[in-house]
C-alpha cells in the first residue's frame, strides 16, 4: 500500500475542506442559534459558496443566490 493518503469522497471530499476547515463545521457554527425557518437556507448559501471554485463554479453561485433569495423571503415573512 502506498504512503499517499486515500481520498475519502464521502466523509472528507476535497471541495468541502478549505484552509483545514470542513464546511460542515462552519455550517454548524453559523446556524447553531438560527431559527429553523432560515437555517437550512443559510446553510445552503454557505455550502454552495464554499465549493464554487472547486466544483461547479457559476452553477454553485447561482444556487447560492437562489437559496439566499429564499432566506431573504423567509426573513421578510417574519417581520
C-alpha positions in Angstrom: 0.0 0.0 0.0 1.2 3.5 -0.9 2.1 6.2 1.7 -0.2 8.5 -0.1 -3.5 9.0 1.8 -6.5 7.5 0.1 -9.1 10.1 -0.8 -12.4 9.8 1.1 -15.0 11.3 -1.2 -17.9 10.6 1.2 -16.5 11.8 4.6 -14.0 14.4 3.5 -14.4 15.5 -0.1 -11.7 17.9 -1.1 -14.2 20.6 -2.2 -15.6 20.8 1.3 -12.3 21.4 3.1 -10.8 24.8 2.7 -7.8 26.0 4.8 -8.2 23.0 7.1 -11.8 23.8 7.9 -14.6 21.4 7.0 -17.7 23.1 5.5 -20.0 21.1 7.8 -18.2 22.5 10.8 -18.6 26.1 9.5 -22.3 25.4 8.7 -23.0 24.1 12.2 -21.2 27.0 13.8 -23.1 29.5 11.7 -26.6 28.0 12.1 -26.4 26.9 15.7 -28.6 29.7 17.0 -30.6 30.4 13.9 -34.2 29.7 13.7 -35.4 26.6 11.8 -37.1 28.7 9.2 -33.9 30.3 7.9 -31.1 28.0 9.0 -31.4 25.5 6.1 -31.3 28.3 3.5 -28.3 29.9 5.2 -26.5 26.6 5.3 -27.0 26.0 1.6 -25.8 29.5 0.7 -22.6 28.8 2.6 -22.2 25.3 1.2 -22.5 26.4 -2.4 -20.2 29.4 -2.0 -17.7 27.2 -0.1 -17.3 24.8 -3.0 -18.0 27.0 -6.1 -14.3 27.4 -7.1 -13.6 23.7 -6.6 -16.7 22.0 -8.0 -19.4 23.6 -10.2 -18.4 27.3 -10.5 -21.1 29.6 -11.7 -23.8 26.9 -11.2 -22.9 26.8 -7.5 -23.0 30.6 -7.3 -26.5 30.6 -8.9 -27.7 28.0 -6.4 -26.3 30.1 -3.5 -28.2 33.1 -4.9 -31.4 31.1 -5.2 -31.1 30.0 -1.6 -30.3 33.5 -0.5 -33.5 34.7 -2.1 -35.5 32.1 -0.2 -33.7 33.1 3.1 -34.5 36.7 2.4 -38.2 35.9 1.8 -38.4 33.8 5.0 -36.8 36.8 6.9 -39.3 39.2 5.4 -42.2 36.9 6.2 -41.3 37.1 9.9 -41.5 40.9 10.0 
